[in-house]
Amino acid sequence: MANIASQIKRNRQALVRRERNKATRAVLKTHLKRFRAAADSGDADAANDAFRQAARKLDKAASKGVVHANFAANKKSKMTQRLTAL
C-alpha cells in the first residue's frame, strides 16, 4: 500500500474508474448480443433498432476511452455488413 497521499488518491480514483469502465463494457456486450440475436432471428426492423443502439454505445465507449476506437469501428463495420445482408 502506498504511503504517499497523491498515490493513495490515484489508487482510489483508479478503483472508481475501473468499476465505471466495467459497467460500460457490460452494457456494451449486452447491446451487441441483442443485435446478434435480432440479426439471427432475421427480423430486419428489430436488427436495425438494435444496430442503432449498439452503434451508439460503441461510439460512446470509444470516445470515453473504455474501448479502442478501432475496436468500435471494426464492430460497427461487421454489424453493418450483417444488417445489409438481411
C-alpha positions as CSV (number, residue, x, y, z in Angstrom):
1,M,0.0,0.0,0.0
2,A,1.3,3.5,-0.9
3,N,2.3,5.9,1.8
4,I,2.2,9.0,-0.4
5,A,-1.1,10.9,-0.3
6,S,-1.2,11.6,-4.0
7,Q,-0.7,7.9,-4.8
8,I,-3.4,6.9,-2.4
9,K,-5.8,9.3,-4.2
10,R,-4.7,7.9,-7.6
11,N,-5.5,4.4,-6.4
12,R,-8.9,5.4,-5.1
13,Q,-9.7,7.2,-8.5
14,A,-8.5,4.1,-10.4
15,L,-10.9,1.9,-8.5
16,V,-13.8,4.2,-9.3
17,R,-12.9,4.4,-13.0
18,R,-12.3,0.6,-13.2
19,E,-15.9,0.0,-11.8
20,R,-17.3,2.5,-14.2
21,N,-15.5,1.0,-17.2
22,K,-16.6,-2.5,-16.2
23,A,-20.2,-1.4,-16.1
24,T,-19.9,0.3,-19.5
25,R,-18.3,-2.8,-21.0
26,A,-21.1,-5.0,-19.6
27,V,-23.8,-2.7,-21.1
28,L,-21.9,-2.7,-24.4
29,K,-21.8,-6.5,-24.5
30,T,-25.5,-6.7,-23.8
31,H,-26.3,-4.4,-26.7
32,L,-24.0,-6.3,-29.1
33,K,-25.7,-9.6,-28.0
34,R,-29.1,-8.0,-28.6
35,F,-28.1,-7.1,-32.1
36,R,-26.7,-10.6,-32.8
37,A,-30.0,-12.1,-31.5
38,A,-32.1,-9.8,-33.7
39,A,-29.9,-10.5,-36.8
40,D,-30.1,-14.3,-36.2
41,S,-33.9,-14.1,-36.0
42,G,-34.0,-12.5,-39.4
43,D,-36.1,-9.6,-38.3
44,A,-34.7,-6.6,-40.2
45,D,-36.6,-3.9,-38.2
46,A,-35.5,-5.3,-34.8
47,A,-32.0,-5.7,-36.1
48,N,-32.0,-2.1,-37.3
49,D,-33.1,-0.8,-34.0
50,A,-30.6,-3.0,-32.1
51,F,-27.9,-1.8,-34.5
52,R,-28.6,1.8,-33.8
53,Q,-28.4,1.3,-30.1
54,A,-25.3,-0.8,-30.2
55,A,-23.5,1.6,-32.6
56,R,-24.3,4.5,-30.2
57,K,-23.0,2.6,-27.2
58,L,-19.8,1.7,-29.2
59,D,-19.2,5.3,-30.1
60,K,-19.7,6.5,-26.6
61,A,-17.4,3.8,-25.1
62,A,-14.7,4.7,-27.7
63,S,-15.0,8.4,-27.0
64,K,-14.6,7.8,-23.3
65,G,-11.6,5.5,-23.9
66,V,-13.3,2.4,-22.5
67,V,-12.7,0.5,-25.8
68,H,-10.3,1.4,-28.6
69,A,-11.6,3.4,-31.5
70,N,-10.5,0.7,-34.0
71,F,-12.4,-1.9,-32.0
72,A,-15.6,0.2,-32.2
73,A,-15.1,0.8,-35.9
74,N,-14.5,-2.9,-36.7
75,K,-17.6,-4.0,-34.7
76,K,-19.8,-1.3,-36.4
77,S,-18.4,-2.4,-39.8
78,K,-19.2,-6.1,-39.2
79,M,-22.7,-5.2,-37.9
80,T,-23.4,-3.0,-40.9
81,Q,-22.4,-5.9,-43.2
82,R,-24.6,-8.3,-41.3
83,L,-27.5,-5.8,-41.4
84,T,-27.3,-5.2,-45.1
85,A,-27.3,-9.0,-45.7
86,L,-30.7,-9.3,-44.1
